[in-house]
Amino acid sequence: MGLLLEQVTTFLIMFGFGIFLGILFDLYRRVIRKLRPGKTWISLADLLFTLLTGLAGFALLIFANWGELRFYILLSILLGFVFYYYLSKLIKIGNH
């Protein structure tokens, strides 16, 4: 039973991380639209955003389950991101 509880906890932590990624991505898009940098700066900002969120996800995964990457973890991040996206459309947060 301990293994199942650990997996459910990891799933919920990474689901929350997916929601957090959705919020960060929304904020990032707003900043980029407001600043209107050139294509080179947008590419560099995209790369930096991806690297920082990837490192944050990796650190969280190490905290949650010692860095074991499983399919359900990737699915939980995606589901959290999609959950935020549809929730933000429903309550009209962001420009979707």
A tleap script that builds the chain and sets N, CA, C and O, in Angstrom:
source leaprc.protein.ff14SB
mol = sequence {
  NMET GLY LEU LEU LEU GLU GLN VAL THR THR
  PHE LEU ILE MET PHE GLY PHE GLY ILE PHE
  LEU GLY ILE LEU PHE ASP LEU TYR ARG ARG
  VAL ILE ARG LYS LEU ARG PRO GLY LYS THR
  TRP ILE SER LEU ALA ASP LEU LEU PHE THR
  LEU LEU THR GLY LEU ALA GLY PHE ALA LEU
  LEU ILE PHE ALA ASN TRP GLY GLU LEU ARG
  PHE TYR ILE LEU LEU SER ILE LEU LEU GLY
  PHE VAL PHE TYR TYR TYR LEU SER LYS LEU
  ILE LYS ILE GLY ASN CHIE
}
set mol.1.N position { 0.815 -1.196 0.000 }
set mol.1.CA position { 0.000 0.000 0.000 }
set mol.1.C position { 0.861 1.264 0.000 }
set mol.1.O position { 0.434 2.297 -0.515 }
set mol.2.N position { 2.036 1.196 0.557 }
set mol.2.CA position { 2.920 2.349 0.594 }
set mol.2.C position { 3.349 2.790 -0.787 }
set mol.2.O position { 3.470 3.989 -1.041 }
set mol.3.N position { 3.585 1.843 -1.689 }
set mol.3.CA position { 3.997 2.169 -3.045 }
set mol.3.C position { 2.889 2.902 -3.795 }
set mol.3.O position { 3.160 3.859 -4.520 }
set mol.4.N position { 1.652 2.461 -3.626 }
set mol.4.CA position { 0.521 3.111 -4.283 }
set mol.4.C position { 0.353 4.539 -3.767 }
set mol.4.O position { 0.119 5.462 -4.547 }
set mol.5.N position { 0.472 4.715 -2.462 }
set mol.5.CA position { 0.354 6.049 -1.878 }
set mol.5.C position { 1.462 6.960 -2.403 }
set mol.5.O position { 1.218 8.135 -2.678 }
set mol.6.N position { 2.667 6.433 -2.542 }
set mol.6.CA position { 3.787 7.211 -3.079 }
set mol.6.C position { 3.515 7.623 -4.520 }
set mol.6.O position { 3.814 8.752 -4.912 }
set mol.7.N position { 2.954 6.721 -5.304 }
set mol.7.CA position { 2.658 7.030 -6.706 }
set mol.7.C position { 1.538 8.064 -6.829 }
set mol.7.O position { 1.612 8.957 -7.673 }
set mol.8.N position { 0.514 7.949 -6.004 }
set mol.8.CA position { -0.574 8.922 -6.029 }
set mol.8.C position { -0.053 10.292 -5.596 }
set mol.8.O position { -0.403 11.307 -6.198 }
set mol.9.N position { 0.772 10.323 -4.566 }
set mol.9.CA position { 1.352 11.584 -4.105 }
set mol.9.C position { 2.203 12.214 -5.199 }
set mol.9.O position { 2.108 13.416 -5.445 }
set mol.10.N position { 3.030 11.416 -5.853 }
set mol.10.CA position { 3.859 11.921 -6.949 }
set mol.10.C position { 2.981 12.445 -8.076 }
set mol.10.O position { 3.254 13.504 -8.640 }
set mol.11.N position { 1.927 11.704 -8.402 }
set mol.11.CA position { 1.003 12.141 -9.453 }
set mol.11.C position { 0.415 13.508 -9.113 }
set mol.11.O position { 0.375 14.396 -9.965 }
set mol.12.N position { -0.036 13.679 -7.883 }
set mol.12.CA position { -0.654 14.947 -7.486 }
set mol.12.C position { 0.351 16.090 -7.459 }
set mol.12.O position { 0.021 17.212 -7.844 }
set mol.13.N position { 1.564 15.821 -7.013 }
set mol.13.CA position { 2.605 16.845 -7.007 }
set mol.13.C position { 2.903 17.297 -8.431 }
set mol.13.O position { 3.000 18.496 -8.693 }
set mol.14.N position { 3.048 16.354 -9.344 }
set mol.14.CA position { 3.374 16.702 -10.715 }
set mol.14.C position { 2.173 17.306 -11.444 }
set mol.14.O position { 2.352 18.110 -12.359 }
set mol.15.N position { 0.953 16.930 -11.053 }
set mol.15.CA position { -0.251 17.579 -11.582 }
set mol.15.C position { -0.240 19.061 -11.191 }
set mol.15.O position { -0.523 19.933 -12.013 }
set mol.16.N position { 0.087 19.326 -9.940 }
set mol.16.CA position { 0.213 20.706 -9.477 }
set mol.16.C position { 1.308 21.446 -10.218 }
set mol.16.O position { 1.169 22.633 -10.511 }
set mol.17.N position { 2.394 20.755 -10.522 }
set mol.17.CA position { 3.470 21.366 -11.301 }
set mol.17.C position { 2.973 21.704 -12.707 }
set mol.17.O position { 3.355 22.733 -13.264 }
set mol.18.N position { 2.138 20.860 -13.279 }
set mol.18.CA position { 1.561 21.150 -14.593 }
set mol.18.C position { 0.709 22.412 -14.560 }
set mol.18.O position { 0.759 23.224 -15.484 }
set mol.19.N position { -0.075 22.577 -13.492 }
set mol.19.CA position { -0.862 23.799 -13.321 }
set mol.19.C position { 0.072 25.003 -13.194 }
set mol.19.O position { -0.160 26.045 -13.808 }
set mol.20.N position { 1.120 24.852 -12.399 }
set mol.20.CA position { 2.108 25.913 -12.226 }
set mol.20.C position { 2.750 26.277 -13.564 }
set mol.20.O position { 2.949 27.457 -13.853 }
set mol.21.N position { 3.077 25.275 -14.380 }
set mol.21.CA position { 3.638 25.541 -15.708 }
set mol.21.C position { 2.654 26.315 -16.569 }
set mol.21.O position { 3.051 27.215 -17.309 }
set mol.22.N position { 1.381 25.972 -16.481 }
set mol.22.CA position { 0.369 26.704 -17.237 }
set mol.22.C position { 0.317 28.168 -16.841 }
set mol.22.O position { 0.228 29.048 -17.697 }
set mol.23.N position { 0.373 28.428 -15.542 }
set mol.23.CA position { 0.362 29.806 -15.048 }
set mol.23.C position { 1.610 30.542 -15.522 }
set mol.23.O position { 1.521 31.667 -16.012 }
set mol.24.N position { 2.765 29.913 -15.379 }
set mol.24.CA position { 4.010 30.545 -15.825 }
set mol.24.C position { 3.993 30.822 -17.322 }
set mol.24.O position { 4.422 31.888 -17.765 }
set mol.25.N position { 3.499 29.871 -18.096 }
set mol.25.CA position { 3.455 30.046 -19.539 }
set mol.25.C position { 2.527 31.185 -19.917 }
set mol.25.O position { 2.832 31.953 -20.829 }
set mol.26.N position { 1.399 31.305 -19.231 }
set mol.26.CA position { 0.478 32.419 -19.463 }
set mol.26.C position { 1.158 33.756 -19.167 }
set mol.26.O position { 1.064 34.697 -19.955 }
set mol.27.N position { 1.837 33.830 -18.033 }
set mol.27.CA position { 2.548 35.062 -17.678 }
set mol.27.C position { 3.651 35.367 -18.686 }
set mol.27.O position { 3.836 36.516 -19.085 }
set mol.28.N position { 4.373 34.347 -19.089 }
set mol.28.CA position { 5.451 34.506 -20.065 }
set mol.28.C position { 4.900 35.071 -21.381 }
set mol.28.O position { 5.480 35.996 -21.950 }
set mol.29.N position { 3.786 34.518 -21.859 }
set mol.29.CA position { 3.190 35.014 -23.102 }
set mol.29.C position { 2.764 36.465 -22.981 }
set mol.29.O position { 2.933 37.244 -23.919 }
set mol.30.N position { 2.212 36.834 -21.833 }
set mol.30.CA position { 1.797 38.232 -21.636 }
set mol.30.C position { 2.990 39.178 -21.665 }
set mol.30.O position { 2.924 40.251 -22.265 }
set mol.31.N position { 4.075 38.781 -21.020 }
set mol.31.CA position { 5.275 39.625 -21.001 }
set mol.31.C position { 5.843 39.771 -22.409 }
set mol.31.O position { 6.217 40.871 -22.817 }
set mol.32.N position { 5.907 38.672 -23.150 }
set mol.32.CA position { 6.435 38.723 -24.520 }
set mol.32.C position { 5.562 39.615 -25.400 }
set mol.32.O position { 6.085 40.394 -26.197 }
set mol.33.N position { 4.240 39.512 -25.267 }
set mol.33.CA position { 3.346 40.363 -26.063 }
set mol.33.C position { 3.505 41.830 -25.718 }
set mol.33.O position { 3.456 42.694 -26.593 }
set mol.34.N position { 3.697 42.106 -24.434 }
set mol.34.CA position { 3.808 43.499 -24.005 }
set mol.34.C position { 5.144 44.119 -24.439 }
set mol.34.O position { 5.187 45.268 -24.879 }
set mol.35.N position { 6.229 43.349 -24.312 }
set mol.35.CA position { 7.553 43.882 -24.650 }
set mol.35.C position { 7.836 43.898 -26.149 }
set mol.35.O position { 8.569 44.758 -26.637 }
set mol.36.N position { 7.254 42.950 -26.876 }
set mol.36.CA position { 7.464 42.799 -28.317 }
set mol.36.C position { 8.936 42.801 -28.717 }
set mol.36.O position { 9.362 43.640 -29.511 }
set mol.37.N position { 9.707 41.878 -28.177 }
set mol.37.CA position { 11.121 41.820 -28.568 }
set mol.37.C position { 11.259 41.248 -29.984 }
set mol.37.O position { 10.296 40.746 -30.564 }
set mol.38.N position { 12.468 41.335 -30.521 }
set mol.38.CA position { 12.728 40.778 -31.844 }
set mol.38.C position { 12.725 39.256 -31.807 }
set mol.38.O position { 12.686 38.642 -30.740 }
set mol.39.N position { 12.768 38.659 -32.999 }
set mol.39.CA position { 12.703 37.201 -33.102 }
set mol.39.C position { 13.860 36.514 -32.388 }
set mol.39.O position { 13.678 35.447 -31.801 }
set mol.40.N position { 15.031 37.104 -32.431 }
set mol.40.CA position { 16.192 36.510 -31.766 }
set mol.40.C position { 15.985 36.484 -30.260 }
set mol.40.O position { 16.271 35.482 -29.605 }
set mol.41.N position { 15.486 37.593 -29.710 }
set mol.41.CA position { 15.254 37.656 -28.266 }
set mol.41.C position { 14.144 36.709 -27.836 }
set mol.41.O position { 14.207 36.119 -26.758 }
set mol.42.N position { 13.128 36.565 -28.679 }
set mol.42.CA position { 12.055 35.628 -28.363 }
set mol.42.C position { 12.598 34.202 -28.336 }
set mol.42.O position { 12.244 33.416 -27.457 }
set mol.43.N position { 13.452 33.872 -29.293 }
set mol.43.CA position { 14.051 32.529 -29.330 }
set mol.43.C position { 14.892 32.270 -28.086 }
set mol.43.O position { 14.821 31.193 -27.495 }
set mol.44.N position { 15.682 33.258 -27.693 }
set mol.44.CA position { 16.506 33.105 -26.484 }
set mol.44.C position { 15.637 33.007 -25.236 }
set mol.44.O position { 15.925 32.215 -24.339 }
set mol.45.N position { 14.580 33.806 -25.176 }
set mol.45.CA position { 13.673 33.760 -24.025 }
set mol.45.C position { 12.947 32.413 -23.969 }
set mol.45.O position { 12.757 31.854 -22.889 }
set mol.46.N position { 12.544 31.894 -25.131 }
set mol.46.CA position { 11.905 30.577 -25.171 }
set mol.46.C position { 12.851 29.497 -24.663 }
set mol.46.O position { 12.455 28.628 -23.886 }
set mol.47.N position { 14.090 29.558 -25.101 }
set mol.47.CA position { 15.093 28.590 -24.664 }
set mol.47.C position { 15.318 28.681 -23.154 }
set mol.47.O position { 15.376 27.661 -22.467 }
set mol.48.N position { 15.442 29.897 -22.646 }
set mol.48.CA position { 15.647 30.097 -21.215 }
set mol.48.C position { 14.435 29.610 -20.412 }
set mol.48.O position { 14.595 28.966 -19.375 }
set mol.49.N position { 13.229 29.917 -20.888 }
set mol.49.CA position { 12.007 29.459 -20.217 }
set mol.49.C position { 11.975 27.933 -20.155 }
set mol.49.O position { 11.677 27.349 -19.113 }
set mol.50.N position { 12.284 27.300 -21.280 }
set mol.50.CA position { 12.267 25.842 -21.344 }
set mol.50.C position { 13.307 25.229 -20.420 }
set mol.50.O position { 13.017 24.266 -19.709 }
set mol.51.N position { 14.501 25.774 -20.424 }
set mol.51.CA position { 15.557 25.250 -19.552 }
set mol.51.C position { 15.204 25.410 -18.072 }
set mol.51.O position { 15.377 24.479 -17.286 }
set mol.52.N position { 14.716 26.581 -17.700 }
set mol.52.CA position { 14.399 26.827 -16.292 }
set mol.52.C position { 13.227 25.971 -15.805 }
set mol.52.O position { 13.272 25.430 -14.700 }
set mol.53.N position { 12.186 25.848 -16.622 }
set mol.53.CA position { 11.065 25.014 -16.200 }
set mol.53.C position { 11.444 23.531 -16.214 }
set mol.53.O position { 10.952 22.756 -15.394 }
set mol.54.N position { 12.313 23.140 -17.139 }
set mol.54.CA position { 12.795 21.754 -17.153 }
set mol.54.C position { 13.612 21.428 -15.916 }
set mol.54.O position { 13.452 20.364 -15.317 }
set mol.55.N position { 14.491 22.349 -15.536 }
set mol.55.CA position { 15.286 22.150 -14.318 }
set mol.55.C position { 14.405 22.131 -13.073 }
set mol.55.O position { 14.622 21.335 -12.159 }
set mol.56.N position { 13.412 23.012 -13.046 }
set mol.56.CA position { 12.486 23.028 -11.904 }
set mol.56.C position { 11.712 21.711 -11.821 }
set mol.56.O position { 11.519 21.166 -10.734 }
set mol.57.N position { 11.274 21.207 -12.964 }
set mol.57.CA position { 10.562 19.932 -12.993 }
set mol.57.C position { 11.447 18.780 -12.553 }
set mol.57.O position { 11.004 17.887 -11.830 }
set mol.58.N position { 12.696 18.803 -12.990 }
set mol.58.CA position { 13.646 17.761 -12.593 }
set mol.58.C position { 13.901 17.796 -11.087 }
set mol.58.O position { 13.927 16.756 -10.431 }
set mol.59.N position { 14.088 19.007 -10.544 }
set mol.59.CA position { 14.309 19.144 -9.098 }
set mol.59.C position { 13.081 18.667 -8.317 }
set mol.59.O position { 13.214 17.997 -7.293 }
set mol.60.N position { 11.906 19.010 -8.799 }
set mol.60.CA position { 10.683 18.573 -8.130 }
set mol.60.C position { 10.525 17.061 -8.215 }
set mol.60.O position { 10.076 16.425 -7.262 }
set mol.61.N position { 10.888 16.493 -9.345 }
set mol.61.CA position { 10.806 15.048 -9.512 }
set mol.61.C position { 11.772 14.328 -8.578 }
set mol.61.O position { 11.440 13.271 -8.041 }
set mol.62.N position { 12.944 14.879 -8.382 }
set mol.62.CA position { 13.888 14.289 -7.421 }
set mol.62.C position { 13.314 14.363 -6.012 }
set mol.62.O position { 13.441 13.417 -5.235 }
set mol.63.N position { 12.684 15.483 -5.684 }
set mol.63.CA position { 12.057 15.622 -4.373 }
set mol.63.C position { 10.892 14.649 -4.207 }
set mol.63.O position { 10.739 14.033 -3.152 }
set mol.64.N position { 10.071 14.510 -5.252 }
set mol.64.CA position { 8.834 13.728 -5.151 }
set mol.64.C position { 9.089 12.223 -5.102 }
set mol.64.O position { 8.480 11.522 -4.294 }
set mol.65.N position { 9.989 11.716 -5.962 }
set mol.65.CA position { 10.177 10.261 -6.004 }
set mol.65.C position { 11.590 9.862 -6.426 }
set mol.65.O position { 11.771 8.871 -7.133 }
set mol.66.N position { 12.555 10.604 -6.011 }
set mol.66.CA position { 13.965 10.292 -6.260 }
set mol.66.C position { 14.309 10.245 -7.742 }
set mol.66.O position { 15.210 9.517 -8.156 }
set mol.67.N position { 13.593 11.018 -8.530 }
set mol.67.CA position { 13.934 11.186 -9.935 }
set mol.67.C position { 13.488 10.091 -10.874 }
set mol.67.O position { 13.971 10.028 -12.005 }
set mol.68.N position { 12.596 9.233 -10.456 }
set mol.68.CA position { 12.108 8.174 -11.351 }
set mol.68.C position { 11.069 8.756 -12.298 }
set mol.68.O position { 9.996 9.183 -11.870 }
set mol.69.N position { 11.391 8.772 -13.577 }
set mol.69.CA position { 10.486 9.315 -14.576 }
set mol.69.C position { 9.656 8.178 -15.162 }
set mol.69.O position { 10.195 7.263 -15.785 }
set mol.70.N position { 8.375 8.238 -14.963 }
set mol.70.CA position { 7.439 7.218 -15.444 }
set mol.70.C position { 6.400 7.886 -16.344 }
set mol.70.O position { 6.242 9.107 -16.335 }
set mol.71.N position { 5.701 7.065 -17.115 }
set mol.71.CA position { 4.693 7.600 -18.033 }
set mol.71.C position { 3.616 8.377 -17.288 }
set mol.71.O position { 3.200 9.442 -17.745 }
set mol.72.N position { 3.161 7.867 -16.153 }
set mol.72.CA position { 2.086 8.543 -15.432 }
set mol.72.C position { 2.519 9.915 -14.920 }
set mol.72.O position { 1.675 10.783 -14.699 }
set mol.73.N position { 3.806 10.120 -14.732 }
set mol.73.CA position { 4.299 11.429 -14.297 }
set mol.73.C position { 4.195 12.433 -15.436 }
set mol.73.O position { 3.738 13.558 -15.237 }
set mol.74.N position { 4.617 12.027 -16.626 }
set mol.74.CA position { 4.479 12.896 -17.792 }
set mol.74.C position { 3.010 13.195 -18.061 }
set mol.74.O position { 2.649 14.321 -18.402 }
set mol.75.N position { 2.168 12.182 -17.906 }
set mol.75.CA position { 0.738 12.353 -18.099 }
set mol.75.C position { 0.159 13.329 -17.074 }
set mol.75.O position { -0.686 14.156 -17.417 }
set mol.76.N position { 0.600 13.241 -15.835 }
set mol.76.CA position { 0.072 14.129 -14.796 }
set mol.76.C position { 0.471 15.581 -15.055 }
set mol.76.O position { -0.331 16.484 -14.820 }
set mol.77.N position { 1.690 15.824 -15.533 }
set mol.77.CA position { 2.107 17.188 -15.869 }
set mol.77.C position { 1.241 17.721 -17.008 }
set mol.77.O position { 0.753 18.850 -16.951 }
set mol.78.N position { 1.056 16.908 -18.032 }
set mol.78.CA position { 0.231 17.311 -19.170 }
set mol.78.C position { -1.212 17.569 -18.737 }
set mol.78.O position { -1.818 18.552 -19.164 }
set mol.79.N position { -1.760 16.706 -17.904 }
set mol.79.CA position { -3.130 16.892 -17.433 }
set mol.79.C position { -3.263 18.166 -16.589 }
set mol.79.O position { -4.269 18.869 -16.692 }
set mol.80.N position { -2.274 18.464 -15.769 }
set mol.80.CA position { -2.297 19.693 -14.982 }
set mol.80.C position { -2.259 20.924 -15.865 }
set mol.80.O position { -2.974 21.895 -15.615 }
set mol.81.N position { -1.428 20.890 -16.897 }
set mol.81.CA position { -1.324 22.001 -17.839 }
set mol.81.C position { -2.642 22.192 -18.578 }
set mol.81.O position { -3.128 23.315 -18.706 }
set mol.82.N position { -3.221 21.095 -19.067 }
set mol.82.CA position { -4.492 21.158 -19.787 }
set mol.82.C position { -5.618 21.611 -18.856 }
set mol.82.O position { -6.486 22.383 -19.262 }
set mol.83.N position { -5.605 21.136 -17.617 }
set mol.83.CA position { -6.595 21.551 -16.629 }
set mol.83.C position { -6.551 23.057 -16.441 }
set mol.83.O position { -7.596 23.709 -16.451 }
set mol.84.N position { -5.359 23.624 -16.268 }
set mol.84.CA position { -5.230 25.075 -16.119 }
set mol.84.C position { -5.712 25.797 -17.371 }
set mol.84.O position { -6.417 26.801 -17.279 }
set mol.85.N position { -5.337 25.291 -18.529 }
set mol.85.CA position { -5.702 25.938 -19.785 }
set mol.85.C position { -7.220 26.048 -19.910 }
set mol.85.O position { -7.740 27.123 -20.211 }
set mol.86.N position { -7.940 24.935 -19.680 }
set mol.86.CA position { -9.393 24.967 -19.810 }
set mol.86.C position { -10.054 25.731 -18.674 }
set mol.86.O position { -11.073 26.389 -18.886 }
set mol.87.N position { -9.500 25.658 -17.486 }
set mol.87.CA position { -10.043 26.432 -16.375 }
set mol.87.C position { -9.881 27.927 -16.631 }
set mol.87.O position { -10.783 28.712 -16.339 }
set mol.88.N position { -8.728 28.322 -17.177 }
set mol.88.CA position { -8.498 29.737 -17.463 }
set mol.88.C position { -9.427 30.230 -18.574 }
set mol.88.O position { -9.843 31.389 -18.558 }
set mol.89.N position { -9.756 29.371 -19.533 }
set mol.89.CA position { -10.727 29.748 -20.562 }
set mol.89.C position { -12.120 29.886 -19.956 }
set mol.89.O position { -12.888 30.774 -20.326 }
set mol.90.N position { -12.429 28.999 -19.026 }
set mol.90.CA position { -13.749 29.003 -18.407 }
set mol.90.C position { -13.985 30.258 -17.574 }
set mol.90.O position { -15.077 30.825 -17.596 }
set mol.91.N position { -12.961 30.691 -16.839 }
set mol.91.CA position { -13.118 31.876 -15.994 }
set mol.91.C position { -12.457 33.113 -16.614 }
set mol.91.O position { -12.300 34.144 -15.960 }
set mol.92.N position { -12.076 32.985 -17.881 }
set mol.92.CA position { -11.561 34.106 -18.682 }
set mol.92.C position { -10.291 34.726 -18.114 }
set mol.92.O position { -10.189 35.946 -17.989 }
set mol.93.N position { -9.318 33.873 -17.770 }
set mol.93.CA position { -7.979 34.335 -17.390 }
set mol.93.C position { -7.115 34.203 -18.620 }
set mol.93.O position { -7.168 33.180 -19.302 }
set mol.94.N position { -6.342 35.183 -18.914 }
set mol.94.CA position { -5.438 35.077 -20.058 }
set mol.94.C position { -6.164 35.377 -21.360 }
set mol.94.O position { -7.360 35.668 -21.384 }
set mol.95.N position { -5.405 35.296 -22.429 }
set mol.95.CA position { -5.929 35.605 -23.768 }
set mol.95.C position { -5.926 34.343 -24.606 }
set mol.95.O position { -5.019 34.145 -25.413 }
set mol.96.N position { -6.910 33.492 -24.436 }
set mol.96.CA position { -6.958 32.234 -25.201 }
set mol.96.C position { -7.926 32.391 -26.338 }
set mol.96.O position { -8.124 31.456 -27.114 }
savepdb mol mol.pdb
quit
